Amino acid sequence: QVQLVESGGGLVQAGDSLRLSCSASGGSISNYAMGWFRQAPGKEREFVAGGAWNSAYILYGDSVKGRFTFSRDPSKNTVYLQMNTLKPEDLAVYYCAARRISVPKYEYWGQGTQVTVSS
């Protein structure tokens, strides 16, 4: 129902910052819980950050707390992931995801954007 396209990935040095964008179409992000996931080589996909439109809380994975920031811009129908103090372990394909508020599992996924952090 909603299509998601990630952008902003690239190659950075450890300690640098990067901002990922997720542009949505076919639906308003205001009607969805939005989240970011990542999958590193040889590892399972893990939750990074996200929150529901009507929630006062934004959730973060333990490994990124204090370094990453999730935000929404409804006027652009876009969500962001600001990543600071990047570490080599942050190297992964990052995916944007969406779900209806009443649905417990994320339903819609982007194709991913590669983040490479060199040491």
Secondary structure, DSSP 8 states (H G I E B T S, - for coil): --EEEEE--EEEETT--EEEEEEEESS-GGGEEEEEEEE-TTS--EEEEEE-TT-S--EE-TTTTTTEEEEEEGGGTEEEEEE-S--GGG-EEEEEEEEETT-SS--EE---EEEEEE-
